[in-house]
């Protein structure tokens, strides 16, 4: 499990690394799957906020990414975030994320088993999907954390708002249609004319090729419980944006691969950068 802290690179600070080959991981995931069978499942279409690539507002997600923000209903963070983004209020965004940083700093690391225990005890947790592509599994908020964020790289191609779906699993005894609230912040990418022409060739029914989970970390719920606290301030995300902007297709690649494979290659390049951060 990796706890992401603002201004810290991945793998530093307060961490408890979960490995794909960790003993007992399969049984932990099976336990989570059984818990899902005992819950009511609800599909939610989150509201989407579009941010331009050139937006000069500190605290927006890096250009060419999609950020899912989620909170327990009534916390008020999502409304505040929307207002700050609409007003281009960098100071307001900084205050919101600073509160998140303080909450994260107070959390102790936990084992995979402990994280799964915590997840199963929550009134609600969720998976996140785009079309037929699963982007995140078993995301939830500990009781002392107000809101969480997850970041997903894209190649800058079209993404249909209605294809984003949250599959929320709620305990049967919880009398509510939705214990959580969700917001997607979708920021456009910096693209060359060559890349725009390549991405324009992606069929409308294949836009799931334009977004990625960003590696196995989002598909391990034990990790996700802590990674969900990642903020979008600080040197980490600034570096991520700079490196993603530098990942460019050239004409030789496009001529060799063709438009469809080139669009996939651009996404793979950006995912690789994200995984390195």
KEPA-777218 format. One line per field, with one value per residue (C-alpha): residue number from 0; residue in three letters; chain; x, y, z. Coordinates in nm, 2 decimals. Example, Ala and Ser with C-alpha at 12.3 -4.5 7.8 and 13.67 -1.06 7.14 Angstrom:
residues 2
i: c(0|1)
aa: c(ala|ser)
ch: c(A|A)
east: c(1.23|1.37)
north: c(-0.45|-0.11)
up: c(0.78|0.71)
This chain:
residues 277
i: c(0|1|2|3|4|5|6|7|8|9|10|11|12|13|14|15|16|17|18|19|20|21|22|23|24|25|26|27|28|29|30|31|32|33|34|35|36|37|38|39|40|41|42|43|44|45|46|47|48|49|50|51|52|53|54|55|56|57|58|59|60|61|62|63|64|65|66|67|68|69|70|71|72|73|74|75|76|77|78|79|80|81|82|83|84|85|86|87|88|89|90|91|92|93|94|95|96|97|98|99|100|101|102|103|104|105|106|107|108|109|110|111|112|113|114|115|116|117|118|119|120|121|122|123|124|125|126|127|128|129|130|131|132|133|134|135|136|137|138|139|140|141|142|143|144|145|146|147|148|149|150|151|152|153|154|155|156|157|158|159|160|161|162|163|164|165|166|167|168|169|170|171|172|173|174|175|176|177|178|179|180|181|182|183|184|185|186|187|188|189|190|191|192|193|194|195|196|197|198|199|200|201|202|203|204|205|206|207|208|209|210|211|212|213|214|215|216|217|218|219|220|221|222|223|224|225|226|227|228|229|230|231|232|233|234|235|236|237|238|239|240|241|242|243|244|245|246|247|248|249|250|251|252|253|254|255|256|257|258|259|260|261|262|263|264|265|266|267|268|269|270|271|272|273|274|275|276)
aa: c(unk|unk|unk|unk|unk|unk|unk|unk|unk|unk|unk|unk|unk|unk|unk|unk|unk|unk|unk|unk|unk|unk|unk|unk|unk|unk|unk|unk|unk|unk|unk|unk|unk|unk|unk|unk|unk|unk|unk|unk|unk|unk|unk|unk|unk|unk|unk|unk|unk|unk|unk|unk|unk|unk|unk|unk|unk|unk|unk|unk|unk|unk|unk|unk|unk|unk|unk|unk|unk|unk|unk|unk|unk|unk|unk|unk|unk|unk|unk|unk|unk|unk|unk|unk|unk|unk|unk|unk|unk|unk|unk|unk|unk|unk|unk|unk|unk|unk|unk|unk|unk|unk|unk|unk|unk|unk|unk|unk|unk|unk|unk|unk|unk|unk|unk|unk|unk|unk|unk|unk|unk|unk|unk|unk|unk|unk|unk|unk|unk|unk|unk|unk|unk|unk|unk|unk|unk|unk|unk|unk|unk|unk|unk|unk|unk|unk|unk|unk|unk|unk|unk|unk|unk|unk|unk|unk|unk|unk|unk|unk|unk|unk|unk|unk|unk|unk|unk|unk|unk|unk|unk|unk|unk|unk|unk|unk|unk|unk|unk|unk|unk|unk|unk|unk|unk|unk|unk|unk|unk|unk|unk|unk|unk|unk|unk|unk|unk|unk|unk|unk|unk|unk|unk|unk|unk|unk|unk|unk|unk|unk|unk|unk|unk|unk|unk|unk|unk|unk|unk|unk|unk|unk|unk|unk|unk|unk|unk|unk|unk|unk|unk|unk|unk|unk|unk|unk|unk|unk|unk|unk|unk|unk|unk|unk|unk|unk|unk|unk|unk|unk|unk|unk|unk|unk|unk|unk|unk|unk|unk|unk|unk|unk|unk|unk|unk|unk|unk|unk|unk|unk|unk|unk|unk|unk|unk|unk|unk)
ch: c(A|A|A|A|A|A|A|A|A|A|A|A|A|A|A|A|A|A|A|A|A|A|A|A|A|A|A|A|A|A|A|A|A|A|A|A|A|A|A|A|A|A|A|A|A|A|A|A|A|A|A|A|A|A|A|A|A|A|A|A|A|A|A|A|A|A|A|A|A|A|A|A|A|A|A|A|A|A|A|A|A|A|A|A|A|A|A|A|A|A|A|A|A|A|A|A|A|A|A|A|A|A|A|A|A|A|A|A|A|A|A|A|A|A|A|A|A|A|A|A|A|A|A|A|A|A|A|A|A|A|A|A|A|A|A|A|A|A|A|A|A|A|A|A|A|A|A|A|A|A|A|A|A|A|A|A|A|A|A|A|A|A|A|A|A|A|A|A|A|A|A|A|A|A|A|A|A|A|A|A|A|A|A|A|A|A|A|A|A|A|A|A|A|A|A|A|A|A|A|A|A|A|A|A|A|A|A|A|A|A|A|A|A|A|A|A|A|A|A|A|A|A|A|A|A|A|A|A|A|A|A|A|A|A|A|A|A|A|A|A|A|A|A|A|A|A|A|A|A|A|A|A|A|A|A|A|A|A|A|A|A|A|A|A|A|A|A|A|A|A|A|A|A|A|A|A|A)
east: c(0.00|0.14|0.04|0.07|0.18|0.18|0.53|0.66|0.75|0.58|0.72|0.85|0.71|0.45|0.43|0.33|0.40|0.16|0.32|0.14|0.31|0.23|0.13|-0.24|-0.33|-0.56|-0.75|-0.79|-0.93|-1.17|-1.29|-1.37|-1.55|-1.77|-1.85|-1.97|-2.21|-2.37|-2.42|-2.66|-2.49|-2.59|-2.45|-2.40|-2.31|-2.08|-2.11|-1.81|-1.63|-1.41|-1.09|-0.89|-0.53|-0.41|-0.59|-0.36|-0.50|-0.28|-0.45|-0.60|-0.51|-0.22|-0.31|-0.41|-0.55|-0.89|-0.93|-1.21|-1.30|-1.53|-1.67|-1.93|-2.24|-2.28|-1.91|-1.91|-1.57|-1.69|-1.90|-1.61|-1.38|-1.63|-1.66|-1.29|-1.23|-1.51|-1.36|-1.00|-0.93|-0.58|-0.57|-0.91|-0.79|-0.47|-0.67|-0.89|-0.59|-0.40|-0.68|-0.65|-0.28|-0.32|-0.58|-0.34|-0.05|-0.25|-0.32|-0.10|0.01|-0.18|-0.13|-0.33|-0.54|-0.62|-0.71|-0.95|-1.10|-1.15|-1.30|-1.55|-1.65|-1.74|-2.11|-2.01|-1.72|-1.70|-1.54|-1.48|-1.53|-1.52|-1.73|-1.61|-1.28|-1.23|-1.02|-1.03|-1.14|-1.25|-1.21|-1.34|-1.29|-1.18|-1.41|-1.17|-1.10|-1.33|-1.26|-1.03|-0.89|-0.78|-0.59|-0.60|-0.37|-0.53|-0.38|-0.59|-0.85|-1.23|-1.40|-1.78|-1.90|-2.19|-1.94|-1.79|-1.96|-1.92|-2.04|-2.11|-2.15|-2.36|-2.44|-2.79|-2.89|-2.79|-3.11|-2.97|-2.96|-2.61|-2.38|-2.11|-2.09|-1.86|-1.71|-1.49|-1.25|-1.14|-0.85|-0.76|-0.41|-0.15|-0.15|0.04|-0.16|-0.02|-0.15|-0.49|-0.52|-0.43|-0.68|-0.95|-0.93|-1.03|-1.39|-1.66|-1.73|-1.37|-1.30|-1.21|-0.87|-0.81|-0.79|-0.60|-0.59|-0.24|-0.10|-0.20|-0.21|-0.56|-0.68|-0.57|-0.82|-0.57|-0.35|-0.64|-0.77|-0.46|-0.37|-0.72|-0.58|-0.34|-0.37|-0.30|-0.07|0.31|0.61|0.49|0.20|0.39|0.66|0.40|0.25|0.58|0.69|0.35|0.37|0.72|0.58|0.51|0.44|0.65|0.56|0.79|0.60|0.26|0.36|0.50|0.22|-0.09|-0.34|-0.51|-0.18|-0.04|-0.32|-0.26|0.12|0.06|-0.16|0.10|0.38|0.18|0.09|0.45|0.54|0.26|0.38|0.74|0.63)
north: c(0.00|0.34|0.66|0.95|1.28|1.62|1.72|1.37|1.13|0.79|0.54|0.79|0.92|0.72|0.39|0.03|-0.11|-0.38|-0.61|-0.80|-1.11|-1.05|-1.37|-1.39|-1.11|-1.34|-1.44|-1.08|-0.99|-1.29|-1.17|-0.83|-1.00|-1.20|-0.88|-0.71|-1.00|-0.91|-0.55|-0.36|-0.23|0.11|0.26|0.63|0.87|1.14|1.50|1.61|1.94|2.03|2.23|2.36|2.26|2.62|2.68|2.89|2.78|2.61|2.30|2.17|1.82|1.79|1.85|1.53|1.36|1.28|1.33|1.16|1.34|1.17|1.25|1.13|1.31|1.64|1.71|2.01|1.96|1.89|2.20|2.41|2.25|2.33|2.69|2.74|2.59|2.80|3.11|3.01|3.06|2.90|3.01|2.85|2.52|2.53|2.56|2.26|2.04|2.16|2.03|1.70|1.69|1.73|1.45|1.22|1.31|1.19|0.85|0.55|0.29|-0.04|-0.38|-0.51|-0.72|-0.42|-0.21|-0.48|-0.50|-0.12|-0.13|-0.40|-0.21|0.10|0.17|0.22|0.18|0.17|0.07|0.32|0.25|0.41|0.22|-0.14|-0.05|-0.09|0.19|0.15|-0.12|-0.09|0.28|0.41|0.68|0.61|0.78|1.05|1.16|1.41|1.34|1.15|1.19|0.94|1.04|0.87|0.94|1.00|1.04|1.35|1.19|1.23|1.09|1.08|1.21|0.96|0.66|0.74|0.52|0.46|0.12|0.18|-0.11|-0.01|-0.22|-0.35|-0.20|0.15|0.33|0.57|0.58|0.71|0.75|0.91|1.20|1.21|1.47|1.42|1.69|1.63|1.84|1.86|1.77|1.97|1.81|1.86|1.88|1.53|1.39|1.56|1.39|1.05|1.08|1.20|0.86|0.67|0.54|0.69|0.34|0.28|0.59|0.37|0.34|0.70|0.65|0.41|0.30|0.41|0.07|-0.20|0.03|0.14|-0.21|-0.32|-0.20|-0.23|0.02|0.23|0.31|0.52|0.63|0.79|1.06|1.19|1.56|1.76|2.02|2.03|1.92|1.57|1.68|1.96|1.72|1.47|1.74|1.85|1.49|1.40|1.71|1.60|1.26|1.32|1.12|1.19|1.14|0.84|0.66|0.74|0.64|0.31|0.23|0.38|0.60|0.34|0.19|0.54|0.65|0.34|0.41|0.77|0.64|0.38|0.64|0.86|0.57|0.47|0.82|0.81|0.48|0.61|0.91)
up: c(0.00|-0.09|0.08|-0.15|0.01|-0.15|-0.27|-0.23|-0.51|-0.51|-0.27|-0.01|0.31|0.50|0.30|0.34|-0.01|-0.14|-0.40|-0.67|-0.55|-0.18|0.00|0.07|-0.18|-0.38|-0.07|0.04|-0.31|-0.29|0.04|-0.11|-0.40|-0.16|0.03|-0.29|-0.34|-0.01|-0.10|-0.32|-0.64|-0.79|-1.11|-1.09|-1.37|-1.21|-1.32|-1.53|-1.53|-1.83|-1.78|-2.08|-2.13|-2.11|-1.78|-1.56|-1.23|-0.97|-0.83|-1.15|-1.25|-1.50|-1.87|-2.04|-1.73|-1.57|-1.20|-1.01|-0.68|-0.43|-0.08|0.16|0.07|0.25|0.32|0.08|-0.06|-0.42|-0.43|-0.30|-0.56|-0.84|-0.73|-0.71|-1.06|-1.21|-1.05|-1.13|-0.76|-0.71|-0.34|-0.27|-0.43|-0.23|0.10|0.00|-0.08|0.23|0.44|0.26|0.32|0.69|0.71|0.52|0.74|1.05|0.90|1.01|0.75|0.74|0.60|0.30|0.53|0.75|0.44|0.32|0.67|0.67|0.32|0.41|0.72|0.52|0.44|0.07|-0.16|-0.54|-0.87|-1.14|-1.51|-1.85|-2.10|-2.09|-1.92|-1.55|-1.42|-1.04|-0.80|-0.43|-0.37|-0.04|0.23|0.58|0.84|0.93|0.57|0.39|0.03|-0.20|-0.56|-0.82|-1.13|-1.47|-1.78|-2.12|-2.47|-2.52|-2.74|-2.70|-2.39|-2.37|-2.03|-2.02|-2.04|-1.70|-1.44|-1.07|-0.95|-0.59|-0.34|-0.04|0.27|0.25|0.59|0.48|0.38|0.12|-0.26|-0.26|0.04|-0.18|-0.42|-0.72|-0.96|-1.26|-1.36|-1.72|-1.84|-2.21|-2.33|-2.51|-2.86|-3.18|-3.51|-3.60|-3.27|-3.32|-3.66|-3.51|-3.23|-3.46|-3.63|-3.31|-3.37|-3.15|-3.00|-2.91|-2.70|-2.41|-2.58|-2.49|-2.11|-1.89|-1.53|-1.49|-1.39|-1.15|-0.85|-0.92|-0.96|-0.61|-0.35|-0.06|-0.23|-0.35|-0.01|0.05|-0.31|-0.32|-0.09|-0.36|-0.42|-0.73|-0.59|-0.56|-0.76|-0.83|-1.05|-1.21|-1.31|-1.44|-1.66|-1.80|-1.88|-2.04|-2.26|-2.37|-2.47|-2.84|-3.15|-3.46|-3.82|-3.86|-3.58|-3.73|-4.08|-3.94|-3.70|-3.86|-3.68|-3.46|-3.32|-3.29|-3.06|-2.84|-2.84|-2.72|-2.43|-2.35|-2.34|-2.10|-1.88|-1.85|-1.74|-1.48|-1.35|-1.31|-1.10)
